Each structure stands twice: as structure tokens, then as C-alpha cells.
């Protein structure tokens, strides 16, 4: 494969570094060097890893899923919860033995964890075999870091964030040919008291609409059937741009792109979710009638301490408006159980809200302390065991709701994007994110099918309606 090191808007300097790496790797070995990209965390991290893979491809790397075969291993990390950090340290520790076995192997760590000074220090002192550590604000400089390491540089540590900007033209290597992520903005200005994201992702920066439209158009022309628009808070898209643009207007622009595909987006902050946006959803035929709207808590007292800037009443009003405009809409949400200072009475308000909204599914977490956030210093008298009881109780409530909503779909016809096949069994997702199993020809993978739901047994099953 030949690489074009000149075209595109991606930094000419970094393209030059990529060309130098390509030549070094070609001279060193007769077969291609292999890279392993290990991703932790959210969809934004998955999208970032696709750009990391794109830069590695530009440098001449092939890819492998086996650490023992890799010449370059990079861990793209998440800092949202302590458990995610612990998993990263465990995984980085596990590849030490391969570096001893494979001469010249480079090990790198990037992403949200690497944006924190305390993490940088830990890798410096406790993981001497890690060669490169860099944060989210300089991820586009990966070719430079690899080149410097290959040409004799000592260990590299970079986590400058203050001048972070939107970098267009970074090459992308997506591993899914049916569904794809498209970032519309980066960073966050909300500073919820429990959240580390603004500190590791920086302030909000929106991509220009024409760049987003170009990327989506290219994907649709390449056969993609689902596009997920991404941002820490997509509802504040447009801030800082000269254009008269917001997320509702962007949705309409993406919806106008020719082709048979569907549009999803996340994450939406309730304080910025407007009727204009909900109206755009209802009027755009390609936008799925599904809204991920993180509530975090049903207690106004806790929401205020969280710095969420809305009340439970405000949130429920949004749900009501959305349902009035789109009676078939489904909702998912994030909820934190056991936030510092939360009482059982506060928890019960969350439970009541969950019962009222009736989410199709929930992403529920016991509060995880993040050093550097205001919540980390707040009194937290409730024991982990007690929080665990609340957590289990909420899961039981949601399980009952989710099961009932799923069984209510029996007899209905759902439009399903078929994503995979195994021995004639097809698996796909409906508009509301439900998994659906049906049967048919493997050629249906990557197409939309109308499926009449016939049963529920740990998942929806149905029959394809032939047109």
C-alpha cells in the first residue's frame, strides 16, 4: 500500500514525521510492523482510537489483537472511574513480559488518564518500560513521538492541554464498516462537581459544520448505515464558532445528506436540551427516536451539589415534551448512586423518577471519587455497603421496567439494522437500541430489515417481513 504524506489538512509537520517513521520501519524489517491499540472508556475514546489507528496506518503499521505479536502497543485510557484506572495499570503491567521478548517494542499510554500529572508521575516512577505517555491535547502528535523514540530519544511525556484546538484531517482507520462515530465537538464547560472530564479534555471546542458534513457524507458514500454524532455535551455544539449554528441546526444538515442511513447522538446535557432540538429530532426522518439524557439523580438537593443546573421538574418537563413530539421515543440515562452527602431519602427520589420516566435501560454507577474534582473533598458518610444496597435496589427496579417494555414489543414490527451473522442467525439493533435476533441470508448484514417481534427470551427475536 502506498501512502499520501502530502494531502489533507492534517499537520504537514506530523505527516513529515509519519513519512520518516514509514521509511525507518521499511528499512528495519522485511515484513510490516504490527500495532495493538487497546481502548478503555466511552465512545469518544473509541473514536479517538480510530484516529490513532489512522496515524499508525500512515506510519506503515499493520494491526494485531495479540500483544505478543505487536511491535507497538498503545493504551488509550479512561479516567472517569477508579475501576477504569485500575484496569489500565493492570493491563500495562501485563505487557511488560512481551517487551522483554520482542526487541524494539514500544509501549505507549495516552488519553484521559495521561492528562493528569499524578498519573504521569506514576508511569515515570513505577513503569520504566513505558516509552511514551501523552494526553488528549497532543494526540495528533503521535507520529512525532514515535519518530523521536525510534531515533534514540529517551522516554517521552507530554500532556499540554491549555492550547488544545480542533485538529482536522487526522487520518481515520475505522474497524466497523456499518456504524461509525463522528465527533462534533470536544471538551466540556459544565464542571459537574463529580466529573474529571473538563480537566482532562479541556474546554469546549466545536468542529466547523462543513467538516462534519464532509465526514458523514464520505461515510455514507462508503456504505455506512449508522452515524453517531459525539461530544461530551452535543447540546452546546456551536459555541465559539462564527457560523450561526447550534446542534438542532446541525442535525437538520446531517439529515439532509442523501442516502439510507440513520443518525444517533450522545451525550446530551439536560440543561442545554431545548425544544428546538426535540422538534428537529421529530422532523428529521433519519434521526432515531431515542434520547440518551443523563439525569444522574432525582433529588434537587443532590443535583444542586452536583452543579447540574436543572431540577427534577425541569428534567421531567423535557421528557414530557419529547413524548408529545415523538410518542414512540425511548430514553436511556446515567445515574450515580451514593453521591457524597446523599441520603436514602435522596435515593428514593431517584427511584421515583426512574419509575416515572420508564427508561429502556440505564447506565448506573456507585459514586467513584475522582481526585481533583470538588466532590472528592466533600463529606461522604454513607458506607460503600449501604450504597451497594441502594444500587442493587435500583437495578431491580430498572430490570422490571426494561423487561416489561421489551415484552410489550412482541407483535410489533421494528426497523432493525443487521450488524452480524452466525450460521444464519442475524443480530441487529432497533431504533431504541434493543438487540434483535432474527434469521436470514448473510447478505442482509449491513442493511435495514423490518422485523416482526415474535418472542422475548433474554432478548427480542422475530421474523423478517419480506417487502
Secondary structure, DSSP 8 states (H G I E B T S, - for coil): ----SS-SSS-HHHHHHHHHHHHHHHHH-SS--EEEEEE-SSHHHHHHHHHHHHHHHHTT-EE-S-GGG-SEEEEEE--SSHHHHHHHHHHHHHTHHHHHHSTT-EEEEEESGGGSHHHHHHHHHH-TT--EEE-GGGGGGHHHHHHHHHTT---EEE---TT-----------S-SSEEEEE-EE--S---TT--HHHHH-S-EE--HHHHHHHHHHHHHTT--EEEEE-TTGGGTTTT-SSS--HHHHHHHHHTSSSS-EEEEE-EEGGG--HHHHHHHHH-TTB-SEEEEE-B-S-HHHHHHHT----HHHHHHHHHHHHHH-TT-EEEEEEEES-TT--HHHHHHHHHHHHHH--SEEEEEE----TTSGGGGS---S-HHHHHHHHHHHHHHHHHHHHHHHHTTTT-EEEEEEEEEETTEEEEEETTS-EEEEE--GGGTTSEEEEEEEEESSSEEEEE---
